[in-house]
Amino acid sequence: MSIGKLKLTGIYGGTFNPIHNGHLLLGRSLVEAGLVEELWFLVSPQNPFKVNQELMPDEERLRLTQLAVRGHSKLKVSDFEFRLPRPSYMVHTLEAMRRHYPRREFVLVIGGDNWERFPQWYQSEEILRHHRLIIFPRPGCRLENLPPTAIVADTPMLDISSTAIRERMRTDPGYQGEGLPPDVWKELRKTKTKNDV
């Protein structure tokens, strides 16, 4: 899938607050389908659409994401946006990444929910000018008016959300980490125990 010497690399941005099994399944599916050679989980310090979102500390979300991908050689974690001005606009991130990694071609990976509001993204047309999209289905989202450079990925449609997982951790004493990679749940349980003391 390389173009010339460029390594085809999927960029999947998010706060990963925390990363869950749905994220990992998506990444593995895209690599196994040959749509990308590597999938980078780009951990964002702040989503411009979720300025009031309660986030775990940047370094904690990064560390949990790194734990989640251990053993998956084609899944990587990037903290590139941590060094950019905030809030993080994807158009600026991708522009900086093109300069920093000239031997890679970056493909933007987004969910159907993000495609529905993609016209609201800052300088969305500029993103489409330089990058192809891989769009994965999300429950209740219709994939319409797609640009010719977009690919709809045939990936499992798992209805798992970080928000729901955080809510269960906060309110359900019987929660045992369902939906989370085991190493991520182990670390989150340690943090929760410390905070409860």
Phi, psi and omega per residue, in radians:
M1 nan -0.039 3.124
S2 -1.206 2.585 3.060
I3 -1.890 1.904 -2.993
G4 1.119 -2.175 3.107
K5 -1.778 0.140 -3.121
L6 -1.416 2.329 3.125
K7 -1.590 2.123 -3.070
L8 -1.303 2.016 -2.961
T9 -2.212 2.122 3.084
G10 -1.432 2.348 3.077
I11 -1.917 2.015 3.138
Y12 -2.037 1.730 -3.068
G13 -1.561 2.605 3.087
G14 3.075 2.943 3.085
T15 -1.404 -0.413 -3.137
F16 0.823 1.178 -2.918
N17 -2.095 1.023 0.115
P18 -1.819 3.023 3.022
I19 -1.130 2.528 -3.123
H20 -2.366 3.136 -3.053
N21 -1.104 -0.514 3.095
G22 -1.095 -0.716 3.094
H23 -1.063 -0.807 -3.107
L24 -1.152 -0.738 3.136
L25 -1.076 -0.716 3.097
L26 -1.055 -0.868 -3.118
G27 -1.023 -0.816 3.136
R28 -1.111 -0.698 -3.120
S29 -1.085 -0.738 -3.123
L30 -1.155 -0.700 3.116
V31 -1.188 -0.818 -3.095
E32 -1.129 -0.523 3.106
A33 -1.380 -0.102 3.141
G34 1.345 0.264 3.138
L35 -1.329 -0.481 3.050
V36 -2.466 2.746 3.054
E37 -1.503 -0.609 3.038
E38 -2.396 2.670 3.044
L39 -2.104 2.132 3.114
W40 -1.788 2.145 2.967
F41 -1.431 1.888 -3.097
L42 -1.610 1.779 -3.072
V43 -1.337 2.090 -3.063
S44 -1.677 2.397 3.062
P45 -1.202 -0.503 -3.111
Q46 -2.857 2.255 3.036
N47 -1.463 2.136 -3.125
P48 -1.014 -0.402 3.124
F49 -1.482 -0.155 -3.064
K50 -2.275 0.971 -3.034
V51 -1.166 -0.385 3.134
N52 -1.707 0.124 -3.123
Q53 -1.178 2.362 3.088
E54 -1.448 2.017 -3.047
L55 -1.920 2.500 2.889
M56 -1.141 2.770 3.133
P57 -0.955 2.562 -3.110
D58 -0.872 -0.900 -3.047
E59 -1.148 -0.543 3.111
E60 -1.215 -0.764 3.113
R61 -1.120 -0.671 3.103
L62 -1.111 -0.806 -3.104
R63 -1.114 -0.722 3.125
L64 -1.125 -0.672 3.127
T65 -1.172 -0.679 3.083
Q66 -1.122 -0.697 3.085
L67 -1.063 -0.720 -3.049
A68 -1.125 -0.581 -3.046
V69 -1.634 -0.001 3.124
R70 -0.993 2.308 -3.128
G71 1.584 -0.101 3.097
H72 -1.923 1.667 -2.966
S73 -1.146 -0.411 -3.103
K74 -1.672 -0.050 3.082
L75 -1.831 2.169 -3.091
K76 -2.138 2.895 3.112
V77 -2.174 2.360 -3.129
S78 -2.179 2.364 3.021
D79 -1.870 0.451 -3.036
F80 -0.943 -0.704 -3.085
E81 -1.231 -0.299 3.135
F82 -1.104 -0.390 -3.083
R83 -1.747 0.109 -3.119
L84 -1.869 2.791 3.095
P85 -1.023 2.640 3.141
R86 -1.968 2.595 -0.024
P87 -1.196 2.805 -3.061
S88 -1.523 2.031 3.048
Y89 -1.751 2.245 -3.022
M90 -1.028 -0.589 -3.135
V91 -1.056 -0.698 3.131
H92 -1.268 -0.685 3.124
T93 -1.059 -0.843 -3.104
L94 -1.149 -0.660 3.100
E95 -1.069 -0.784 3.140
A96 -1.173 -0.650 3.137
M97 -1.192 -0.635 3.085
R98 -1.056 -0.690 3.129
R99 -1.220 -0.727 -3.025
H100 -1.326 -0.522 -3.095
Y101 -2.180 1.254 -3.033
P102 -1.187 -0.226 -3.110
R103 -1.725 0.280 3.092
R104 -2.161 2.572 2.930
E105 -1.870 2.120 -3.095
F106 -1.670 2.276 3.068
V107 -1.976 2.276 -3.093
L108 -1.502 2.208 -3.140
V109 -1.829 2.111 3.139
I110 -2.411 2.765 3.079
G111 -1.494 2.857 3.118
G112 -1.025 -0.529 3.102
D113 -1.151 -0.668 3.099
N114 -1.279 -0.544 3.087
W115 -1.122 -0.666 -3.133
E116 -1.031 -0.570 3.130
R117 -1.910 0.260 -3.124
F118 -0.987 -0.655 3.097
P119 -1.034 -0.358 3.120
Q120 -1.482 -0.202 3.119
W121 -1.123 2.551 3.123
Y122 -1.081 2.121 3.118
Q123 0.908 0.850 -3.115
S124 -1.081 -0.595 3.127
E125 -1.123 -0.583 3.116
E126 -1.174 -0.640 3.070
I127 -1.068 -0.816 -3.109
L128 -1.163 -0.454 -3.139
R129 -1.178 -0.536 -3.024
H130 -1.930 -0.266 -2.977
H131 -2.417 2.521 2.947
R132 -1.419 2.825 3.116
L133 -2.066 2.513 2.860
I134 -2.003 2.113 -3.082
I135 -1.981 2.245 3.116
F136 -1.900 2.552 -3.063
P137 -1.175 2.566 3.053
R138 -2.266 2.552 -3.118
P139 -0.950 2.268 3.060
G140 1.396 0.054 -3.088
C141 -1.836 2.389 3.119
R142 -1.804 2.292 -3.113
L143 -1.691 1.699 -3.061
E144 -2.206 2.776 3.068
N145 0.956 0.793 -3.111
L146 -1.372 2.474 3.058
P147 -1.229 2.748 -3.107
P148 -1.097 -0.350 -3.122
T149 -1.559 0.030 -3.125
A150 -1.580 2.498 3.047
I151 -2.038 2.308 3.010
V152 -1.615 2.062 -3.071
A153 -1.416 2.391 3.096
D154 -1.524 1.359 -3.085
T155 -2.024 2.734 3.099
P156 -1.041 2.478 3.137
M157 -1.730 1.513 -3.128
L158 -1.605 2.272 -3.139
D159 -1.655 1.231 3.098
I160 -2.053 2.385 3.113
S161 -2.349 2.509 3.078
S162 -1.073 -0.623 3.140
T163 -1.064 -0.807 -3.141
A164 -1.126 -0.661 3.122
I165 -1.139 -0.764 3.121
R166 -1.085 -0.687 -3.140
E167 -1.124 -0.735 3.114
R168 -1.139 -0.691 3.105
M169 -1.066 -0.621 -3.079
R170 -1.376 -0.573 -2.940
T171 -2.048 -0.285 -3.031
D172 -1.912 1.809 -3.124
P173 -1.105 -0.369 -3.117
G174 -1.606 0.046 -3.111
Y175 -1.138 2.285 -3.085
Q176 -2.116 0.507 3.033
G177 1.502 0.316 3.118
E178 -0.989 2.323 3.131
G179 1.575 -0.103 -3.107
L180 -1.924 2.554 2.966
P181 -1.040 2.477 -3.070
P182 -0.939 -0.744 -3.124
D183 -1.163 -0.580 3.114
V184 -1.197 -0.780 3.120
W185 -1.089 -0.690 3.123
K186 -1.032 -0.770 -3.140
E187 -1.224 -0.728 3.132
L188 -1.126 -0.610 3.136
R189 -1.177 -0.651 3.069
K190 -1.071 -0.804 -3.122
T191 -1.103 -0.747 -3.129
K192 -1.103 -0.719 3.121
T193 -1.092 -0.742 3.119
K194 -1.081 -0.757 -3.097
N195 -1.214 -0.448 -3.128
D196 -1.420 -0.278 -3.099
V197 -1.275 nan nan
